[in-house]
Amino acid sequence: MVHWDVIVAGAGQAGCAAAWDLAAGGARVLLLHGGPERPKPCAGGLTIKALRRYRFPVDAVIRERVDRVAMSRAGGPRVLAGAAVPFCVMTHRRELDALCRERALARGAEWRAVAGVRAVRQGAAGVTLTTSEGEVLRATWLVAADGAHSPVRRLLQGQPAASPAMALEGHLPRAKARHYPPMTLDFQEVPGGYGWLFPKGDHINVGLYVWRRDRARLGRDHLADYARRALGSGALEEVAGYPLGTWLARRSPRCGRVLFVGDAAGSTEPLLGEGIYGALVSGQLAAGALLAGRPGDYPLLMADWGEELRQVERVTRIFYGVPAFGYAALSRWLAPTLLAGYAAGLTLGGTKRAWRSLKGRRHLLGSPGA
């Protein structure tokens, strides 16, 4: 029986990032994938900081480059904010995942489609994983990149607490839309969250996000109604809902010989639900710890991102807890600085730190002499 160095369960952004780095480092890697019939729903926006984490170009799947965003609150008029250069690019998640999977396989990872995971057992020498089909796979380490409802975590640690964040999305063909919108964030479209419109060339990604599931129930009827009001049609395709893991600051991303990455690690930021950056960071850091022979360092390596998420959660509680105040501050004063920070490849916390210094403020705002 083949014994891999690492099995990576899940071929989304976190899993592919880990598999690419592991294969590049000489590890024998098996990447498990649920198959093309089970694509992960995702808005598909990539901030510049996320774009810079890729080990290879992703230009082939970029559909739009974004340097402006329209915003509103509670159905009010929209305001437009922009940056001097793009702060985000738009991709279609199915295309992005396919590209990253292809690159991981080209780098040397092996690939296998499975229906699911039935059992996971750990021992002194490694991990044994049994697929839903009954196949037994063995490796020294397991990287769990299997989402916020991680079957691996559930098998090892029991049913986790309900994911605090949730999103629901669908695609509206461009031909059916009344107009083609800029990137749009409509805050308080749902309590404790927002609605979004992301332009993708041949379609518009329409979605609803709530940072805590107990604040609002997301439904298909609400999503279709939002699309009708915003774009003139509720004829959405590929509608799907999905939980987002935002608990990294409260739970360890390691359990014995299993390293959790992406949503399985809770690495999504809660303010807007951005998950791809945390997925890439966690996948790459897990791979680095394993290649260095220091898997115990993985939680320590993730501590900085965990602290970032802790700080963002405090901002999130204020922003959605007092939405009139939060939106006023964002739309009137903060948006130019935040967009400049995102365009520079900074996180929210990094933008805040840069703003504290005169040099940093000049850099963010593009002042002469910066």
HUPEBEL-V412396 format. One record per residue. N is the residue number from 1. RES is the residue in one letter. PHI is phi as a letter, one per 30 degrees, with the letter a starting at -180 (999 if undefined). Layout:
N,RES,PHI + N,RES,PHI
This chain:
1,M,999 + 2,V,d + 3,H,b + 4,W,d + 5,D,d + 6,V,b + 7,I,c + 8,V,c + 9,A,c + 10,G,k + 11,A,c + 12,G,d + 13,Q,d + 14,A,d + 15,G,d + 16,C,d + 17,A,d + 18,A,d + 19,A,d + 20,W,d + 21,D,d + 22,L,d + 23,A,d + 24,A,d + 25,G,d + 26,G,j + 27,A,d + 28,R,d + 29,V,b + 30,L,c + 31,L,c + 32,L,c + 33,H,b + 34,G,d + 35,G,j + 36,P,d + 37,E,d + 38,R,b + 39,P,d + 40,K,d + 41,P,d + 42,C,a + 43,A,d + 44,G,i + 45,G,d + 46,L,c + 47,T,d + 48,I,d + 49,K,d + 50,A,d + 51,L,e + 52,R,d + 53,R,d + 54,Y,d + 55,R,d + 56,F,a + 57,P,d + 58,V,c + 59,D,e + 60,A,d + 61,V,c + 62,I,d + 63,R,c + 64,E,b + 65,R,c + 66,V,c + 67,D,b + 68,R,a + 69,V,b + 70,A,c + 71,M,b + 72,S,b + 73,R,b + 74,A,h + 75,G,i + 76,G,d + 77,P,d + 78,R,d + 79,V,c + 80,L,c + 81,A,b + 82,G,b + 83,A,b + 84,A,d + 85,V,b + 86,P,e + 87,F,c + 88,C,a + 89,V,b + 90,M,c + 91,T,b + 92,H,c + 93,R,e + 94,R,d + 95,E,d + 96,L,d + 97,D,d + 98,A,d + 99,L,d + 100,C,d + 101,R,d + 102,E,e + 103,R,d + 104,A,d + 105,L,d + 106,A,d + 107,R,d + 108,G,k + 109,A,d + 110,E,c + 111,W,b + 112,R,a + 113,A,d + 114,V,b + 115,A,d + 116,G,l + 117,V,c + 118,R,c + 119,A,a + 120,V,b + 121,R,b + 122,Q,c + 123,G,b + 124,A,d + 125,A,c + 126,G,l + 127,V,b + 128,T,c + 129,L,c + 130,T,c + 131,T,d + 132,S,d + 133,E,d + 134,G,j + 135,E,d + 136,V,c + 137,L,b + 138,R,b + 139,A,a + 140,T,d + 141,W,b + 142,L,b + 143,V,c + 144,A,c + 145,A,c + 146,D,c + 147,G,i + 148,A,d + 149,H,c + 150,S,e + 151,P,d + 152,V,d + 153,R,d + 154,R,d + 155,L,d + 156,L,d + 157,Q,b + 158,G,i + 159,Q,d + 160,P,d + 161,A,d + 162,A,e + 163,S,d + 164,P,d + 165,A,c + 166,M,b + 167,A,b + 168,L,b + 169,E,b + 170,G,a + 171,H,c + 172,L,c + 173,P,e + 174,R,e + 175,A,d + 176,K,c + 177,A,d + 178,R,d + 179,H,a + 180,Y,c + 181,P,d + 182,P,d + 183,M,e + 184,T,b + 185,L,b + 186,D,c + 187,F,d + 188,Q,i + 189,E,d + 190,V,b + 191,P,e + 192,G,i + 193,G,a + 194,Y,a + 195,G,c + 196,W,b + 197,L,b + 198,F,c + 199,P,d + 200,K,b + 201,G,i + 202,D,d + 203,H,a + 204,I,c + 205,N,d + 206,V,c + 207,G,a + 208,L,b + 209,Y,b + 210,V,b + 211,W,d + 212,R,b + 213,R,d + 214,D,d + 215,R,d + 216,A,a + 217,R,c + 218,L,d + 219,G,b + 220,R,d + 221,D,d + 222,H,d + 223,L,d + 224,A,d + 225,D,d + 226,Y,d + 227,A,d + 228,R,d + 229,R,d + 230,A,d + 231,L,b + 232,G,i + 233,S,a + 234,G,c + 235,A,d + 236,L,d + 237,E,c + 238,E,h + 239,V,d + 240,A,a + 241,G,c + 242,Y,a + 243,P,d + 244,L,b + 245,G,d + 246,T,b + 247,W,c + 248,L,e + 249,A,d + 250,R,c + 251,R,b + 252,S,d + 253,P,d + 254,R,b + 255,C,b + 256,G,i + 257,R,c + 258,V,c + 259,L,c + 260,F,c + 261,V,b + 262,G,i + 263,D,d + 264,A,d + 265,A,c + 266,G,i + 267,S,c + 268,T,d + 269,E,d + 270,P,d + 271,L,d + 272,L,c + 273,G,i + 274,E,d + 275,G,c + 276,I,d + 277,Y,d + 278,G,d + 279,A,d + 280,L,d + 281,V,e + 282,S,d + 283,G,d + 284,Q,d + 285,L,d + 286,A,d + 287,A,d + 288,G,d + 289,A,d + 290,L,d + 291,L,d + 292,A,d + 293,G,i + 294,R,b + 295,P,d + 296,G,d + 297,D,d + 298,Y,e + 299,P,e + 300,L,d + 301,L,d + 302,M,d + 303,A,d + 304,D,d + 305,W,d + 306,G,d + 307,E,d + 308,E,e + 309,L,d + 310,R,d + 311,Q,d + 312,V,d + 313,E,d + 314,R,d + 315,V,d + 316,T,d + 317,R,d + 318,I,d + 319,F,d + 320,Y,d + 321,G,d + 322,V,b + 323,P,d + 324,A,d + 325,F,d + 326,G,d + 327,Y,d + 328,A,e + 329,A,d + 330,L,d + 331,S,d + 332,R,c + 333,W,b + 334,L,d + 335,A,e + 336,P,e + 337,T,d + 338,L,d + 339,L,d + 340,A,d + 341,G,d + 342,Y,d + 343,A,d + 344,A,d + 345,G,i + 346,L,c + 347,T,d + 348,L,d + 349,G,d + 350,G,d + 351,T,d + 352,K,d + 353,R,d + 354,A,d + 355,W,d + 356,R,d + 357,S,c + 358,L,d + 359,K,d + 360,G,d + 361,R,d + 362,R,d + 363,H,d + 364,L,d + 365,L,c + 366,G,i + 367,S,d + 368,P,e + 369,G,i + 370,A,d
